[in-house]
Amino acid sequence: MPTTTKNFRYPSSTDTANVPRDIQYLATDVDNWITNNPITINGTPVSLGGTVTITGLPSQTGNTGKYLTTNGSVASWATIDLSSYLTSSTAASTYLTISNASSTYAEKASPTLTGTPLAPTATAGTNTTQIATTAFVSTAVSNLVNTAPSTLDTLNELATALGNDANFSTTITTSISGKVSKSGGDIISASSSTVIPIVLKTASSQTADIQQWQDSASSVLAKVNKDGHITATSFIKTSGTSSQFLKADGSSDSTSYLSGTVSSTSGGTGLTSYSTGDIIYASATNTLAKLSVGSNGQFLTLSGGIPAWANVPSGFTNPMTAIGDIIIGGASGTATRLAAGTNGYVLTMSSGSPAWVAATSGYTAPTIGSTLIASGTTVTTIAGLTLTSPILSPTNASTVASVVKGASSQTANLQEWHDSSGNILAKVDASGNINAAIVYNINLQTATSYTFVLSDAKSIVLLSNSSSITASIPTNSTAFPIGSSITVIQTSAGQVTIQALTPATTTIYSNASVSNAPKLRGLGSSATLIKFSAEAWYVLGDLY
């Protein structure tokens, strides 16, 4: 670059010498002026030719890190101390953002740090604007996760476990409110009339009971076994009146089916009044009649196949004169007295006539248990008797096989049935009420027609078919005892109609729209068939 040499003008003490880069001044002039005056050089620094001497500087040499300062008259070296600047509000913008700051320092405003900068780790739980180190963050995350399993230690895993439901608390509260408390007290209500409130479903090949009702000591009071049979101590309708009766569906009915005089075809007698000693007999098929009490001394006989009282035939004389006498047929049928035998004698036949004879050699009066059954004795109590699988067989069809007779004003049970531990399984109380568990057999029929059989009197008949089903009551030739009952349940869509197999012979009574051919109302409906005379049945239940 070309240079120009000019004479230097001595500026005044207040002048600022602006030295252009392209001008070189005489060293002697510059030296003379700088020696006696301050100088400020603006613009890009340049090299000055010759020697420049600055007076007024301290005589000693400053140490590394020192800087030159003055109090206005004397210059000295001082230690750099930026603490007052780095904490002042003006220092941040004045000292750390100057253009000639070293590239090894970061700016205070939004600094970008490189390498591995360090900072003090705050105490866990600190909640200030202090810098959080990776150690602080790691501790906070570990405390948050704590001992959660690996499948639930992230927010995503927790959200997935909650079904990604932002309203999980409301959802679970609503769900729990619809559950039944195990401690009891809740009521299970059907949402509509077509919904079954509660269904208990068995496992495949169920062997345990489906449901049990227990007392506080866990003793079973009643149960439904695997086949759906209900076993309970008794079945009691707690409400209702003496004029009502219990229907098969569990409801009560006060219809006056049995009010007034009930005809024999409806299970009654058709008679309006009775007197002491009257006898009721069948005067014709399905017709009952009353035989008024006879006169003293008369005997009952048959006249034209009808019972009648008759006087003792002329010439008949009662031959008995003492206790134990027996009347036997004598010559030509004449009533003859056989006197009571001697103790130990046995009744036998001698020449075609009954006679008392001494027991033959080796004969011993029989005993029952430890009680001797001797001739002429009256046995009122049998002691020491244990029967194993006894069978009581009446001598003929009109004889009662077994009679248990209570004492006057009986209070104890008339009969009890026990298990091997002595627990009562069933009983007949002093009033003749039977208290026993009722277990029904289940008879499932899937055809579109079915005729009831005698064993159905002890069963619940389930009728199941998608098409209409006809259930027929047979004539009395199928000898259902009077008082037999059959329970019928429709278990599918096919509607069940109950009718007589032979309508001209067997009569059905019901409150259905078609009395002699009632229909079950629909799926789940039931009815009870009750036989009350030889060819007459009541059908009661959910009919239409």
C-alpha positions as CSV (number, residue, x, y, z in Angstrom):
1,M,0.0,0.0,0.0
2,P,1.5,3.5,-0.9
3,T,2.3,5.8,2.0
4,T,2.4,9.6,2.4
5,T,4.6,11.5,4.8
6,K,3.2,14.6,6.3
7,N,4.3,17.0,9.0
8,F,2.5,16.2,12.2
9,R,0.2,18.9,13.7
10,Y,0.3,19.2,17.4
11,P,-3.2,18.9,18.6
12,S,-4.5,20.6,21.6
13,S,-5.0,18.8,24.8
14,T,-8.6,18.2,24.0
15,D,-8.0,17.0,20.5
16,T,-8.3,13.4,19.5
17,A,-5.7,12.4,16.9
18,N,-7.3,10.3,14.2
19,V,-4.5,8.7,12.4
20,P,-5.5,7.4,9.0
21,R,-4.1,4.0,8.1
22,D,-2.7,5.3,4.9
23,I,-0.6,8.1,6.4
24,Q,2.7,7.8,8.1
25,Y,3.8,10.6,10.4
26,L,7.4,11.6,11.3
27,A,8.4,9.6,14.4
28,T,10.0,12.7,15.9
29,D,6.8,14.6,15.8
30,V,4.6,11.8,17.1
31,D,7.0,11.0,19.9
32,N,7.2,14.6,21.0
33,W,3.4,14.9,21.0
34,I,2.7,11.5,22.7
35,T,5.2,12.3,25.5
36,N,3.3,15.3,26.7
37,N,-0.3,14.5,25.7
38,P,-2.8,11.6,25.9
39,I,-3.8,9.9,22.7
40,T,-6.8,7.8,21.7
41,I,-6.5,5.8,18.5
42,N,-9.9,4.8,16.9
43,G,-10.5,2.2,14.2
44,T,-8.5,-0.8,13.4
45,P,-5.2,-1.0,15.4
46,V,-2.0,-0.2,13.3
47,S,1.7,-0.5,13.9
48,L,3.5,2.8,14.8
49,G,7.0,3.2,13.4
50,G,9.7,4.0,15.8
51,T,9.7,3.9,19.6
52,V,6.6,4.9,21.6
53,T,7.3,5.9,25.2
54,I,4.4,6.1,27.7
55,T,5.1,7.9,30.9
56,G,3.3,7.7,34.2
57,L,3.2,3.9,34.4
58,P,4.1,2.0,37.6
59,S,7.7,1.1,37.9
60,Q,7.2,-2.6,38.7
61,T,6.1,-5.3,36.2
62,G,2.5,-6.7,36.8
63,N,2.0,-10.4,37.4
64,T,-0.1,-12.7,35.2
65,G,-3.8,-12.0,35.6
66,K,-3.2,-8.4,36.9
67,Y,-4.6,-5.4,35.1
68,L,-3.5,-1.7,35.0
69,T,-5.7,0.7,36.9
70,T,-5.4,4.4,38.0
71,N,-6.9,6.5,40.7
72,G,-6.6,9.6,38.4
73,S,-3.1,10.5,39.2
74,V,-1.1,7.3,39.9
75,A,-1.3,4.0,37.8
76,S,-1.0,0.6,39.5
77,W,-1.5,-3.1,38.9
78,A,-4.6,-4.7,40.5
79,T,-6.1,-8.3,40.7
80,I,-9.0,-9.0,38.5
81,D,-12.2,-9.3,40.7
82,L,-15.4,-9.7,38.7
83,S,-17.7,-10.7,41.6
84,S,-19.3,-7.3,41.9
85,Y,-20.0,-7.4,38.2
86,L,-21.2,-10.9,37.8
87,T,-23.9,-10.4,40.4
88,S,-25.1,-7.0,39.3
89,S,-28.0,-6.6,37.0
90,T,-25.9,-4.7,34.4
91,A,-23.0,-7.1,34.3
92,A,-25.0,-9.8,32.6
93,S,-25.5,-7.7,29.5
94,T,-22.3,-5.7,29.7
95,Y,-19.5,-8.0,30.5
96,L,-20.5,-11.5,29.4
97,T,-21.8,-10.6,26.0
98,I,-18.9,-8.5,24.7
99,S,-17.7,-9.4,21.2
100,N,-14.2,-10.3,22.3
101,A,-15.2,-12.7,25.1
102,S,-13.3,-16.0,24.9
103,S,-15.1,-18.8,23.0
104,T,-14.4,-21.1,26.0
105,Y,-17.1,-19.3,28.1
106,A,-20.8,-19.7,27.6
107,E,-23.3,-16.8,27.7
108,K,-25.4,-16.5,30.7
109,A,-28.6,-16.1,28.6
110,S,-29.5,-19.4,27.1
111,P,-26.0,-20.9,27.2
112,T,-25.0,-23.9,25.1
113,L,-22.7,-26.2,27.1
114,T,-20.5,-28.8,25.7
115,G,-18.6,-31.8,27.1
116,T,-19.8,-33.0,30.5
117,P,-20.6,-30.0,32.6
118,L,-21.0,-30.6,36.4
119,A,-23.3,-29.1,38.9
120,P,-24.2,-29.8,42.6
121,T,-26.9,-32.4,43.1
122,A,-29.9,-31.0,45.0
123,T,-31.4,-33.0,47.9
124,A,-34.2,-35.3,46.8
125,G,-37.5,-33.5,47.0
126,T,-36.0,-30.0,46.3
127,N,-38.6,-27.8,44.6
128,T,-36.7,-24.6,43.5
129,T,-35.2,-23.1,40.3
130,Q,-31.9,-24.9,41.1
131,I,-30.4,-26.9,38.2
132,A,-31.5,-30.6,38.4
133,T,-28.6,-32.9,37.6
134,T,-29.0,-36.3,36.1
135,A,-28.4,-37.8,39.5
136,F,-31.2,-35.8,41.0
137,V,-33.6,-36.8,38.2
138,S,-32.6,-40.4,38.4
139,T,-33.3,-40.4,42.2
140,A,-36.7,-38.7,41.6
141,V,-37.7,-41.3,39.0
142,S,-36.5,-44.2,41.2
143,N,-38.5,-42.8,44.1
144,L,-41.6,-42.5,41.8
145,V,-41.2,-46.0,40.4
146,N,-40.3,-47.4,43.8
147,T,-40.7,-51.2,43.6
148,A,-43.3,-51.3,40.8
149,P,-43.0,-54.5,38.6
150,S,-41.2,-54.0,35.3
151,T,-44.5,-54.3,33.4
152,L,-46.0,-51.3,35.3
153,D,-43.0,-48.9,35.7
154,T,-43.8,-46.6,32.8
155,L,-46.7,-44.3,32.2
156,N,-47.6,-46.1,29.0
157,E,-47.7,-49.4,30.9
158,L,-49.9,-47.9,33.6
159,A,-52.2,-46.3,31.0
160,T,-52.5,-49.7,29.2
161,A,-53.3,-51.4,32.4
162,L,-56.1,-48.9,33.0
163,G,-57.5,-49.5,29.6
164,N,-56.3,-46.1,28.3
165,D,-59.4,-44.7,30.1
166,A,-59.0,-41.1,31.0
167,N,-62.0,-41.4,33.2
168,F,-60.9,-44.6,34.9
169,S,-62.0,-43.5,38.4
170,T,-65.5,-42.8,37.3
171,T,-65.6,-46.0,35.2
172,I,-64.5,-48.2,38.1
173,T,-66.8,-46.5,40.6
174,T,-69.7,-47.0,38.3
175,S,-68.7,-50.6,37.8
176,I,-68.4,-51.3,41.5
177,S,-71.7,-49.7,42.2
178,G,-73.3,-52.4,40.0
179,K,-71.8,-55.3,42.0
180,V,-73.2,-57.2,45.0
181,S,-71.5,-56.8,48.3
182,K,-70.1,-60.0,49.7
183,S,-71.1,-58.9,53.2
184,G,-74.7,-58.8,52.2
185,G,-77.5,-56.2,52.4
186,D,-77.7,-55.6,48.7
187,I,-80.8,-56.2,46.6
188,I,-80.5,-57.8,43.1
189,S,-83.1,-56.2,40.8
190,A,-83.9,-57.2,37.2
191,S,-83.5,-54.3,34.7
192,S,-86.7,-55.3,33.1
193,S,-89.5,-57.9,33.4
194,T,-87.9,-60.1,30.8
195,V,-84.5,-60.3,32.5
196,I,-83.7,-63.0,35.0
197,P,-82.3,-61.2,38.1
198,I,-79.6,-63.9,38.9
199,V,-78.4,-67.0,37.1
200,L,-76.1,-69.6,38.6
201,K,-74.4,-71.7,36.0
202,T,-72.7,-75.0,36.7
203,A,-69.3,-76.1,35.5
204,S,-69.0,-79.0,33.1
205,S,-69.8,-82.3,35.0
206,Q,-70.8,-80.4,38.1
207,T,-70.7,-82.5,41.3
208,A,-71.0,-80.0,44.1
209,D,-74.3,-78.2,45.0
210,I,-75.2,-75.2,42.8
211,Q,-76.2,-73.1,45.8
212,Q,-76.5,-73.5,49.6
213,W,-78.2,-71.5,52.3
214,Q,-76.2,-71.7,55.6
215,D,-76.6,-70.4,59.1
216,S,-73.9,-68.5,60.9
217,A,-72.2,-71.7,61.9
218,S,-72.0,-72.8,58.2
219,S,-74.6,-75.5,58.7
220,V,-76.6,-76.1,55.5
221,L,-80.2,-75.1,55.9
222,A,-81.3,-75.7,52.3
223,K,-79.6,-76.3,49.0
224,V,-79.9,-76.7,45.3
225,N,-78.0,-79.8,44.2
226,K,-76.1,-80.3,40.9
227,D,-79.3,-81.5,39.2
228,G,-81.4,-78.6,40.4
229,H,-83.2,-80.4,43.1
230,I,-84.2,-78.2,46.1
231,T,-83.7,-79.7,49.5
232,A,-85.0,-77.8,52.6
233,T,-86.3,-78.5,56.0
234,S,-89.7,-77.5,54.9
235,F,-91.5,-75.3,52.4
236,I,-93.6,-72.6,54.0
237,K,-95.7,-69.8,52.5
238,T,-95.2,-67.1,55.1
239,S,-98.1,-64.9,53.9
240,G,-101.6,-65.6,52.9
241,T,-104.8,-66.5,54.7
242,S,-106.6,-69.7,55.6
243,S,-108.8,-69.4,52.5
244,Q,-105.8,-69.3,50.1
245,F,-103.7,-72.1,48.8
246,L,-100.2,-72.2,47.4
247,K,-99.8,-72.5,43.6
248,A,-96.9,-74.3,41.8
249,D,-95.3,-70.9,40.9
250,G,-95.0,-69.9,44.5
251,S,-97.9,-67.4,44.5
252,S,-101.1,-67.7,46.5
253,D,-104.6,-67.9,45.1
254,S,-107.8,-66.9,47.0
255,T,-110.2,-68.1,44.3
256,S,-113.1,-69.9,45.9
257,Y,-112.5,-73.2,44.2
258,L,-113.5,-75.1,47.3
259,S,-116.1,-72.9,48.7
260,G,-119.6,-74.2,49.4
261,T,-120.6,-77.8,48.6
262,V,-117.9,-79.4,46.5
263,S,-119.2,-82.1,44.1
264,S,-117.7,-85.6,44.1
265,T,-116.2,-85.0,40.6
266,S,-114.3,-82.1,42.0
267,G,-113.0,-84.1,45.0
268,G,-115.8,-83.3,47.4
269,T,-118.8,-85.3,48.6
270,G,-121.7,-83.3,47.2
271,L,-123.3,-83.6,50.7
272,T,-124.3,-80.6,52.7
273,S,-124.6,-82.0,56.2
274,Y,-123.6,-85.0,58.4
275,S,-124.6,-86.5,61.7
276,T,-122.6,-88.5,64.2
277,G,-122.3,-92.1,63.0
278,D,-123.1,-91.4,59.4
279,I,-121.3,-93.5,56.8
280,I,-120.3,-92.2,53.3
281,Y,-120.2,-94.7,50.5
282,A,-120.2,-94.7,46.7
283,S,-123.7,-95.2,45.5
284,A,-122.7,-95.1,41.8
285,T,-119.7,-94.2,39.7
286,N,-118.4,-90.8,40.8
287,T,-121.4,-90.4,43.2
288,L,-121.2,-90.4,46.9
289,A,-124.1,-91.1,49.3
290,K,-124.7,-91.0,53.0
291,L,-125.9,-93.9,55.2
292,S,-127.3,-92.5,58.4
293,V,-126.3,-94.1,61.6
294,G,-128.2,-97.3,62.5
295,S,-130.0,-98.3,65.6
296,N,-128.4,-100.0,68.5
297,G,-128.0,-103.7,67.9
298,Q,-128.2,-103.4,64.1
299,F,-125.4,-104.7,62.0
300,L,-124.1,-103.5,58.6
301,T,-124.9,-105.6,55.6
302,L,-125.3,-105.3,51.9
303,S,-128.6,-104.9,50.1
304,G,-128.4,-104.9,46.3
305,G,-124.7,-104.0,46.5
306,I,-125.4,-101.0,48.7
307,P,-124.5,-100.8,52.4
308,A,-127.5,-100.9,54.8
309,W,-128.2,-101.4,58.4
310,A,-130.2,-104.5,59.3
311,N,-131.6,-106.0,62.5
312,V,-130.2,-109.2,63.9
313,P,-131.9,-112.2,62.2
314,S,-134.7,-113.8,64.2
315,G,-133.3,-116.5,66.5
316,F,-129.8,-115.2,66.7
317,T,-128.4,-115.2,70.1
318,N,-125.0,-113.9,71.1
319,P,-123.3,-116.9,72.6
320,M,-120.3,-115.0,74.2
321,T,-120.4,-114.8,78.0
322,A,-116.8,-113.9,79.1
323,I,-113.7,-112.0,78.1
324,G,-111.7,-113.9,75.5
325,D,-114.6,-115.9,74.1
326,I,-114.6,-116.5,70.4
327,I,-117.6,-117.0,68.1
328,I,-117.1,-119.7,65.7
329,G,-119.4,-121.2,63.1
330,G,-121.1,-124.3,64.6
331,A,-123.3,-126.9,63.0
332,S,-125.4,-125.5,60.1
333,G,-123.7,-122.2,60.6
334,T,-125.1,-121.6,64.1
335,A,-123.1,-119.1,66.1
336,T,-121.2,-121.1,68.7
337,R,-119.0,-119.9,71.6
338,L,-115.4,-121.0,72.0
339,A,-114.2,-120.1,75.4
340,A,-110.8,-118.4,76.0
341,G,-107.9,-120.8,76.0
342,T,-105.5,-121.5,78.9
343,N,-102.3,-119.5,79.0
344,G,-99.7,-121.1,76.7
345,Y,-102.4,-122.9,74.6
346,V,-102.5,-122.5,70.9
347,L,-105.5,-122.3,68.6
348,T,-105.7,-125.2,66.1
349,M,-108.2,-127.1,64.1
350,S,-109.6,-130.3,65.5
351,S,-112.0,-132.4,63.4
352,G,-112.7,-129.3,61.3
353,S,-113.5,-127.0,64.3
354,P,-111.3,-124.5,66.0
355,A,-110.0,-125.6,69.4
356,W,-107.5,-124.6,72.0
357,V,-104.7,-127.2,72.7
358,A,-101.6,-127.3,74.8
359,A,-98.5,-126.5,72.9
360,T,-96.6,-129.5,71.6
361,S,-93.3,-130.5,73.1
362,G,-90.5,-128.1,72.2
363,Y,-92.8,-125.2,71.5
364,T,-91.8,-121.9,72.8
365,A,-93.9,-118.8,72.8
366,P,-92.4,-116.3,70.3
367,T,-90.6,-113.2,71.4
368,I,-90.2,-109.9,69.6
369,G,-87.1,-108.2,70.7
370,S,-86.9,-109.2,74.4
371,T,-90.7,-109.3,74.8
372,L,-92.4,-112.7,75.1
373,I,-95.6,-113.1,73.1
374,A,-97.5,-115.6,75.2
375,S,-101.1,-116.7,74.7
376,G,-103.6,-114.7,76.7
377,T,-101.3,-111.8,77.3
378,T,-101.8,-108.2,76.0
379,V,-98.6,-106.7,74.6
380,T,-98.4,-102.9,74.9
381,T,-94.7,-102.4,74.6
382,I,-92.0,-104.2,72.6
383,A,-88.6,-103.8,74.2
384,G,-85.2,-104.5,72.7
385,L,-86.4,-104.5,69.1
386,T,-84.1,-103.5,66.3
387,L,-85.4,-103.9,62.8
388,T,-83.0,-104.0,59.8
389,S,-84.7,-103.2,56.5
390,P,-88.2,-104.2,57.7
391,I,-91.0,-104.8,55.2
392,L,-94.5,-104.5,56.5
393,S,-96.9,-106.3,54.2
394,P,-100.7,-106.0,54.9
395,T,-102.8,-109.2,54.6
396,N,-105.0,-107.7,52.0
397,A,-105.5,-104.5,50.0
398,S,-107.9,-102.9,52.5
399,T,-105.6,-103.4,55.5
400,V,-103.3,-100.5,56.6
401,A,-99.8,-101.8,56.6
402,S,-98.6,-99.7,59.6
403,V,-100.4,-97.5,62.1
404,V,-98.5,-95.2,64.6
405,K,-101.0,-94.1,67.2
406,G,-100.3,-91.2,69.5
407,A,-101.2,-90.9,73.2
408,S,-104.0,-88.6,74.4
409,S,-102.8,-85.0,74.1
410,Q,-99.6,-86.2,72.2
411,T,-96.9,-83.5,72.0
412,A,-93.9,-85.5,70.8
413,N,-93.4,-86.4,67.2
414,L,-95.4,-89.5,66.0
415,Q,-92.5,-90.7,64.0
416,E,-88.9,-89.7,63.1
417,W,-86.4,-90.9,60.5
418,H,-82.7,-90.6,61.6
419,D,-79.4,-90.9,59.9
420,S,-76.7,-93.1,61.4
421,S,-75.6,-90.3,63.7
422,G,-79.1,-89.8,65.1
423,N,-79.8,-86.6,63.2
424,I,-83.5,-86.2,62.2
425,L,-83.9,-86.4,58.5
426,A,-87.7,-86.2,58.5
427,K,-90.5,-86.4,60.9
428,V,-94.3,-86.5,61.5
429,D,-95.2,-84.2,64.3
430,A,-98.0,-84.7,66.8
431,S,-100.5,-83.0,64.5
432,G,-99.6,-85.2,61.6
433,N,-97.6,-82.6,59.7
434,I,-94.8,-84.1,57.7
435,N,-91.6,-82.1,57.8
436,A,-89.0,-83.5,55.3
437,A,-86.8,-82.4,52.4
438,I,-88.5,-82.7,49.1
439,V,-86.4,-83.9,46.2
440,Y,-87.9,-84.2,42.8
441,N,-86.7,-86.4,39.9
442,I,-86.3,-84.5,36.6
443,N,-87.9,-86.0,33.5
444,L,-86.8,-84.1,30.3
445,Q,-88.9,-84.7,27.3
446,T,-87.9,-83.2,23.9
447,A,-90.6,-84.5,21.5
448,T,-93.7,-82.5,20.4
449,S,-96.1,-84.8,22.3
450,Y,-95.9,-86.6,25.6
451,T,-98.3,-88.7,27.8
452,F,-97.7,-88.6,31.5
453,V,-96.7,-91.8,33.2
454,L,-97.1,-93.0,36.8
455,S,-93.5,-92.1,37.8
456,D,-94.1,-88.5,36.8
457,A,-96.1,-88.1,40.1
458,K,-92.7,-87.8,41.8
459,S,-91.0,-85.7,39.1
460,I,-90.7,-82.3,37.5
461,V,-91.4,-82.8,33.8
462,L,-89.4,-80.4,31.6
463,L,-90.9,-80.0,28.1
464,S,-88.4,-78.7,25.5
465,N,-89.0,-78.3,21.8
466,S,-88.9,-75.4,19.4
467,S,-92.4,-76.4,18.1
468,S,-95.7,-76.6,19.9
469,I,-95.8,-79.4,22.5
470,T,-98.9,-81.4,23.6
471,A,-98.8,-83.0,27.1
472,S,-101.6,-85.5,27.7
473,I,-103.2,-86.8,30.9
474,P,-104.0,-90.5,30.6
475,T,-107.3,-92.0,31.8
476,N,-107.5,-93.6,35.2
477,S,-106.2,-96.9,33.7
478,T,-102.8,-95.3,34.5
479,A,-103.5,-95.6,38.2
480,F,-102.3,-92.2,39.5
481,P,-103.4,-92.2,43.2
482,I,-105.9,-89.4,44.1
483,G,-103.9,-86.5,45.4
484,S,-101.0,-87.1,43.0
485,S,-99.4,-84.0,41.6
486,I,-97.2,-83.4,38.5
487,T,-95.1,-80.3,37.9
488,V,-94.6,-79.2,34.3
489,I,-92.1,-76.5,33.1
490,Q,-91.8,-75.2,29.6
491,T,-88.1,-74.8,28.9
492,S,-88.0,-73.7,25.2
493,A,-90.0,-71.6,22.8
494,G,-92.4,-74.4,21.9
495,Q,-95.7,-73.6,23.7
496,V,-97.1,-76.4,25.9
497,T,-100.8,-77.4,25.8
498,I,-102.1,-79.7,28.5
499,Q,-105.0,-81.8,27.6
500,A,-106.8,-85.1,28.4
501,L,-105.7,-88.1,26.3
502,T,-109.4,-89.1,26.2
503,P,-111.4,-85.9,26.8
504,A,-114.7,-87.8,26.9
505,T,-113.4,-89.7,30.0
506,T,-111.0,-87.4,31.8
507,T,-111.9,-83.9,32.8
508,I,-109.5,-81.0,33.3
509,Y,-110.3,-77.9,35.4
510,S,-108.3,-74.7,35.1
511,N,-108.6,-70.9,35.1
512,A,-107.2,-70.7,31.5
513,S,-109.2,-69.2,28.6
514,V,-109.8,-72.8,27.5
515,S,-110.4,-74.6,30.8
516,N,-110.0,-78.2,29.5
517,A,-106.9,-77.4,27.4
518,P,-104.8,-74.9,29.3
519,K,-101.6,-73.5,27.7
520,L,-98.4,-72.5,29.5
521,R,-97.8,-68.8,29.0
522,G,-94.3,-69.1,27.6
523,L,-90.7,-70.0,28.2
524,G,-90.1,-70.6,31.9
525,S,-93.8,-70.9,32.8
526,S,-94.9,-73.8,35.0
527,A,-98.0,-75.6,36.1
528,T,-99.0,-78.2,38.6
529,L,-101.5,-81.0,37.8
530,I,-103.4,-82.3,40.8
531,K,-105.6,-85.4,40.6
532,F,-108.6,-85.1,42.9
533,S,-110.8,-87.9,41.7
534,A,-110.6,-90.9,39.4
535,E,-111.0,-89.0,36.2
536,A,-110.6,-85.3,37.2
537,W,-107.6,-83.1,37.5
538,Y,-106.9,-79.5,38.4
539,V,-104.2,-77.6,36.4
540,L,-102.9,-74.5,38.2
541,G,-100.0,-72.2,37.3
542,D,-98.9,-69.6,34.8
543,L,-101.6,-70.3,32.2
544,Y,-103.6,-68.4,29.7
